[in-house]
Amino acid sequence: MNAGSVRGAVAVAASLCALAGISACDVQSDSSTAKSGSSASPAAAKDLKVGWSTIYLTPSWMQQTLKMMEGDVTKLKSAGKVSSFKTLNANGDTSQQIAQIRAMIQQKYDVIIVDAGSSTALNPALEQAVAAGITVVAFDSLPTSTKVIRVGTDQKAWGSMMATWLADKLKGKGTVIAMNGPAGVAVSEDRWAGAAAVFKKYPDIKIVSNVHSEYNLAPAAQAFASAYSAHPDIDGVFSQGGALSAAALQTLVKQDKKLVPVTGENYNGFLKMWRSHQKAGFSSIATAQPNYLAVIALEAAVAKREGVSVPQDITVPLPEITDKNLADYVKPDQPDDSYPINDLPQSEIDKLIGK
Amino acid sequence: MRERITSAARGNTDLVGLLVLLLAVLVAYQHYDSSLLSPASVTILSAQFLPLILAAAGQTTVMLLGGIDLSLGAVLGLAMAVFATYDAHSAGGVVTAVVAALCAAVAAGAANGTLVAYAGLPPIVVTLAASFLWSGVTLIVLPQPGGHVPGGLVNAYNNGWNGLAVPALAITLVLAAWKVLRTTRHGLALYAVGGNEHGAYASGLHTRGTKIAGYALAGAFTGLAGIGLAVQTGSADPTIGTPYTLNSIAACVLGGISFFGGVGRMRGTVLGALVIGLLTNLLLFTGISPFYQLIVQGVILVVALALKTYLTREAAV
């Protein structure tokens, strides 16, 4: 056998493998789709085929959200309301998320839950899904389309809650470093807009540096360290995310500097640090993007299929963590990278979704 | 006859392999979505793949010159932002918006080309710096997701216009233009400069001009990709372009474009982009865990590349 025919054999074998491998997938899928051949009758929410399309699945917040959602799915399955639940991860690529939504339309899902990668780019695809009779509910990071049900918190209120507390703490006077999320991301821009509106009322509060960073400890720590070395005499830090707050506080502690007030989020690493430095006079406020938003979104979708008139926009109140109730939230035995928040009672959920 | 087919296949071993892979993916796809070959599906899929195909075409142009464009995603975002923020109701409407977006993208490309040609900087450095520069400019043009694209255009693009798959038509037109361009002096110069710069210079080609023109052409393809993405999504998002940089490189490499310049064909790139796009969709259909989807995607890419390299080494043996 010469080299050429060996190559030919490899080529043929490879293409046969490709075909065989992929058709093997088909057999599997045929049996699974045959089972879930659900009919979508809107009045009776029975045997719903539910899909969750999310822009990221890897962050711990998303993992916790998935767990909470799966818990609710198990409940709904045993109640005979949901037949199947699938999670689709776009891995940060909005174009891929559009593809996911189109795929779910083609596969005749009954309910699509979305955590959007872009506040505008998904609109045409989501509206197409709604037009195809699919119930679409978005939560957390929301699209701007008015045709889908949106479950979220008021991001501007988040920003103004943090800024108001900080302004009070500083008695309306001082220099502040602002720690924001990535530039151009809607959540970050909204939270900052809310904060900026508050700071405008205090002409004596000076934002000496406005830092943009990933909502992630390592890049945030770097970003804060460079801003802080330029302005070591600040009186406070406005931060709009837990990892950003943790990065700022960590820098102050490590460099043994004065623990100025830093606003926060229910990121366990930050809450733990807050707790342990409370005696040294550190004070903060924190709120949360609660993981139960996902459960509310799912419950809203099922309720909608049952004929409940679910409001188009469901704004979930922001929890408030202060120096006083910190002990109820912080979980010393849990990893830093977790988001301690308790389930929302069913009665509260029912109230929010208009049951 | 048989000999003609085998000799044609021998010259195109990599393309034939890619076609087999594409066929395999299509057969599987047909199982999950039996409407695959219906006009509606062709429109939807071509609408989805157009940005990647055009971005990969831009990347191909740069890679044929022996470079690599890390600013592609940023320039794509810039073109998208310029296109969607231009108020379509004022003078000239959509046409002006298209021209403005293309001008921005071509200028960005030409700037890369000039720095590579005259400052003698490595393309990877120039385009990496350019990626920061243009994402900054994009945020000035459009600080957060928004902008506006006329609804009629969005509808025609995503759902077809009088039964015509507009995106597929656009891709065909761009490819035809490339085919014509390839036979001209400029097109040939592109391959010559990418393959052997000193040789091209010695035979009297204006190598620097060719580089600038090549990068500008890449900018034009990238700009078209950005406009396509804006029309597909009905808006613009300043951060949406980033994944296109690496995806376009993956499509090129899978399509047989050499990292060292001068080798490869546009149809290979298009096939590569189609395989990547369809494969992603297919993995969504199979419904396996998202983490395994990434693994499968990576393994298929590596195996396809390894096989291709193995099968096309015959020239060297």
Interface residues (C-beta under 8 A of the other chain):
Chain A: A3 G4 R7 V10 A11 A14 S15 A18 L19 I22 S23 C25 D26 Q28 S29 D30 S32 L57 K86 T87 L88 N89 N91 G92 D93 T94 S95 Q96 I98 A99 Q100 R102 A103 Q106 Q107 G117 S118 S119 T120 A121 L122 N123 P124 Q128 T144 P182 A183 G184 V185 A186 E189
Chain B: T13 G17 V20 L21 A24 V25 V27 A28 H31 Y32 D33 S35 S41 I44 Q48 P51 L52 T138 L139 L142 P143 Q144 P145 G146 G147 V154 N158 L229 Q232 T233 G234 S235 A236 D237 P238 T239 I240 P243 Y244 N247 G277 T280 N281 L282 L284 F285 T286 G287 S289 P290 F291 Q293 L294 L307 Y310 L311 E314 V317
